[in-house]
Amino acid sequence: MKVLLTAPYENEKALKELEGLFDEVVYRSWKPHGRAYNPTELDALIKETGVDALISEHDEITAEVLRANPDLKFVGICRGTPSNIDLTVATELGIPVFNTPARNAQAVAEMFIANVITLLRNTIPGINWLEGKNWGEGAHTSYLQFKGNELAGKRVGMVGFGAVGQHIARMLVNFPCEIYYFDPYYTDENTTFKKVELTELFAECDVVGIHLPVTPETKGMIDKKYLSLMKADAVFVNTARATVVDRDDLLDIIENGKIRGAVLDVFYNEPPDEIDYKMILNKNVIATPHIAGATHEVEDHHAFIMNNNLREFFINGNKSIKQLVNKAVLEKIQIG
């Protein structure tokens, strides 16, 4: 089988491992272009290289691309949520789709904790003050002006308790923090963390983190009904997807000082629009350009996870791997 690889595989060991699984791997990462391949470019590349399969990260794998290449043996998506492929059409055509869940869970968890602490400790205002040469007479001026709070001892709530939420919880339990979570799909009742309803989580927690994918169920789910319950000194964090939160309601609590502040890594429009910038430029917001999951290690993780997926499915004949996203496709294909 000949495979087109457009996802970054910069770990030499991972690339050689992948090459050992197939007859040929054509490596054409999107990174030198500075952007993902669009559907027209991707279709042309598939045809130019004459491949049987595709491993992608961000490329737009539309229904048109799939229908133009119906004989693809599989598509690998090096992301936790394979939102860049038309799964319905892939399944219809009998194309297995694999993902790499939890590839960036550690990276996002570290960023979440780092930026919450940065906000609680008034670190950025302190840096700006120092760089502005505002330290006049008196050795303790900054000590008094920028005195903040510790994260230890705080109650932290996770809206969504998948890989990222669980990583954060395991890291924070040793601070120590008290962990609340809301997730109707998480069924492990032996957890040391407290499962609560959404209203209780927003009302009781000092830090509220959003860890949800965008689905018909979650889009716009977090609105003033819940945001209005937050404590005046609470911190709101979203490192997941912006559209699970009502933008106007979030802007209201930020602009009107109804909470202590917010940590935002995702926005309703990327690049942000004027309304997004009202939040980004607010003095009580720490905003980053969708980089919570951007580490070199994440690319290593997705490469080895994908390699394992493909080894299990195609070499070992394991049809039950959880990383097969469209399991209905098994009715249409033969493996072995």
URKA-V746007 format. One record per helix or strand. SS is the DSSP state (hx for helix, st for strand). FROM is the first residue (numbers start at 0). TO is the last residue. Records with the same first field share a line. If there is no record, write none. Layout:
SS->FROM-TO ; FROM-TO
This chain:
st->1-4 ; 23-26 ; 52-55 ; 60-60 ; 73-76 ; 84-84 ; 95-97 ; 154-158 ; 177-181 ; 193-194 ; 206-209 ; 221-221 ; 234-237 ; 244-244 ; 260-263 ; 284-286 ; 323-323
hx->11-18 ; 30-32 ; 38-48 ; 62-67 ; 86-91 ; 104-119 ; 122-130 ; 140-144 ; 162-171 ; 197-203 ; 223-226 ; 241-243 ; 246-254 ; 273-279 ; 295-314 ; 326-330
